[in-house]
Amino acid sequence: MKTEWIPNINIGEDYDLAYQDATIHFDKLGKLADFFGRDMPMHLHSEYCQFHFVQSGKTLFNIDQNTYQTQGKALFYTPSSTPHAFWTEPDAPGFVITMHRLVLEEIIEQLNIDRTTLYMPLVLHSEQTDTPQWQTIETLFSLLRNEWHEQRALQYPAMVSILKLLIITMVRLSESKSPKNQHKHTEVTLFRKFSHLVESHYIEHRNVSFYCEHLHLNESRLHYICKKIAGSSPKQIINGRVILEAKRLLSHTNLSLSEISYHLNMLEPSYFSRFFMRKTGLSPTDFRNQQSNQ
């Protein structure tokens, strides 16, 4: 039987007590695997994002109902509070960076990059191991490993600088086939604020007017910004976050449809079922059965 929710693992408390209060943690993939296992079941890190760099071998990685199978070098970025599970071959080498979401927010602000890129998981892989981009990734992980172990002066700003370069490289690789339009700084800032509000209030507030009031924008302006930056309307973004939570609850808990409906502030289970069917093309029961059979 499923547990009531996905286990939340705090690296500093559940694995490495020496770094209980650390905002950045670095370790070898093999060392973590010796502790947690190579076949890591579904879990999440509520306050931390992670970068898994697998240097060789076959990897299976599941992030929020999406399964990725890679061979060779692969980089997996998992945002905070995102359910994920993975399997790697017994001797697959690599590294894992665990970083507090506040450090990520600090880096995003300093780089002034599109926050939506890092709100969603990123999976990068290549069978070409000698490309400049992958050599850069390998070098950055090596530099971070050295900083982590040597305990030199200005260690934290040095690690943050390396992480900035890693994120820049990762974003460039992810956007290399589909470069995005440039956006005005004020538009990006407003979209970030909207995204924060949605994450905090999507359960109790699904009306666009609530977010416009808090952002001091009219609906047409917010619609323009969201369509320009994310390609979706404000309502689609809000509903999308609700659907994502519904999928997580259906996939990883044994809560009844009535309980999930109540959790999502939909007092009528029949309304929740119609809402879910309209947005996904499947009934909640069919979606749950589909996930159970995978």
Secondary structure as GFF3:
##gff-version 3
##sequence-region A 1 294
A	DSSP	pi_helix	11	15	.	.	.	ID=ss1
A	DSSP	three_ten_helix	17	19	.	.	.	ID=ss2
A	DSSP	beta_strand	24	28	.	.	.	ID=ss3
A	DSSP	alpha_helix	29	36	.	.	.	ID=ss4
A	DSSP	beta_strand	39	43	.	.	.	ID=ss5
A	DSSP	beta_strand	48	54	.	.	.	ID=ss6
A	DSSP	beta_strand	58	63	.	.	.	ID=ss7
A	DSSP	beta_strand	66	71	.	.	.	ID=ss8
A	DSSP	beta_strand	73	78	.	.	.	ID=ss9
A	DSSP	beta_strand	84	88	.	.	.	ID=ss10
A	DSSP	beta_strand	94	100	.	.	.	ID=ss11
A	DSSP	alpha_helix	101	111	.	.	.	ID=ss12
A	DSSP	alpha_helix	116	119	.	.	.	ID=ss13
A	DSSP	beta_strand	122	126	.	.	.	ID=ss14
A	DSSP	alpha_helix	132	150	.	.	.	ID=ss15
A	DSSP	alpha_helix	155	175	.	.	.	ID=ss16
A	DSSP	alpha_helix	185	201	.	.	.	ID=ss17
A	DSSP	alpha_helix	208	215	.	.	.	ID=ss18
A	DSSP	alpha_helix	219	230	.	.	.	ID=ss19
A	DSSP	alpha_helix	234	252	.	.	.	ID=ss20
A	DSSP	alpha_helix	257	263	.	.	.	ID=ss21
A	DSSP	alpha_helix	269	280	.	.	.	ID=ss22
A	DSSP	alpha_helix	284	292	.	.	.	ID=ss23
###
